[in-house]
Amino acid sequence: MSAQFTRTPHPAPVPADRRAAILADPGFGRHFTDHMVTIRWTADGGWQDPALVPYGPLTLDPATMVLHYGQEIFEGLKAYRQPDGSIASFRPTANAARFRASAARMAMAELPDDLFLASLTELVTADREWVPPAGGEESLYLRPYMLATEVGLGVRPSAEYLYLLIASPAGPYFADGVKPMDVWLSTEYTRAALGGTGTAKAGGNYAASLLPQAQGAEHGCAQVAYLDAEERRWVDEMGSNNLFFVYGSGDDAEVVTPSLSGSILAGITRDSLLVLAKELGCQVTERRISAEEWLTGCADGSITEVFGCGTAAVITPIGRIKHVDGEVTVADGSRGRSPCGCGSCSPTSSGASPPTRTPGCGRSSRPEGRLPETPGTPRSGPPLT
Ligand SMILES: Cc1ncc(COP(=O)(O)O)c(C=O)c1O
């Protein structure tokens, strides 16, 4: 089907002065732009009715399938204003592919990549005034998602889906500068098992993480690190971040991240960092790493840095790991040292400017380290008609 969106402008968009006040302190996920995109899918008609409509509530029959069996997937990516005023999103084709993979795992209809990308362009163009100015950490967070909308209580894949795209201005994750976080290493709960849904960005995975997350918060931890479900030995990832470990420093630094075992979400930031770290001359290893190796390595100093990475915070240094039997500090508990030494584009958490946002010191020639990537939007998009 062609990506010809019908456009219904918001009859009462947020006034410019109110929008400016929101953009001055957007926080995360608190405010939403004037419009959203919807696209329907039915078993008989396929993808249909792409539309840009005013942001607003959904009306769902109480027996709508998603409310009962949780057939829901989502993505998360950011659009940044560029110095020339244009707007670009970061590696959206990777999000499109992951969205399709999540759909396949959850027995849902797969949205073609070109429609996914067209939906981003449609919404960002319509709500371009919501994209914060260039030069800072601020962005427009884009949340594509899809739910099962067939009405009925039979346990089977829905015959109807609704794809939606909403957008929310996002401020810097660390308003007062990057701070290391404490992480709770859960030995009681796991996030995903081999053969399960850990590789899909499915809402249910996050519902299951809320109890361990609350447990971690009771210990002052911002994230939970999970072990594999079978042996409770191998480090998988955190609730919304992939994990990286740095051994040594300087020219001898080795960057290690758990291999994609089949229960880990394949993070796009993770993938970018692997490429950049190699380009920066670090030894990069994807392998299994045990909780014991992690804790021992921090205690004996062989691990010099640990960090989480993901779209929301990009890179977050980890200062301490807490668990039922105690805690261990990573190096001196502060930000790590940059193995490449340039201090601005390090693949490690000491980089003041995350490489995924900054072309860096110029050593990266690969798109994984660069903005923009298509689809970019013009400085001023076509008017809503
Ligand atoms: C479970 C999980 N792991 C890792 C990530 C990082 O993925 P990305 O870098 O694509 O945002 C996320 C965030 O999307 C996540 O929810």
The ligand as a Gaussian input file, in Angstrom:
#p B3LYP/6-31G(d) Opt

LIG

0 1
 C       15.657000      -4.514000      27.596000
 C       16.412000      -3.484000      26.829000
 N       17.696000      -3.746000      26.528000
 C       18.433000      -2.872000      25.823000
 C       17.902000      -1.665000      25.381000
 C       18.733000      -0.743000      24.557000
 O       18.286000      -0.762000      23.239000
 P       18.498000       0.505000      22.262000
 O       19.944000       0.820000      22.305000
 O       18.052000       0.026000      20.935000
 O       17.653000       1.583000      22.821000
 C       16.578000      -1.358000      25.685000
 C       15.975000      -0.093000      25.235000
 O       15.366000      -0.060000      24.216000
 C       15.811000      -2.283000      26.425000
 O       14.538000      -2.022000      26.727000

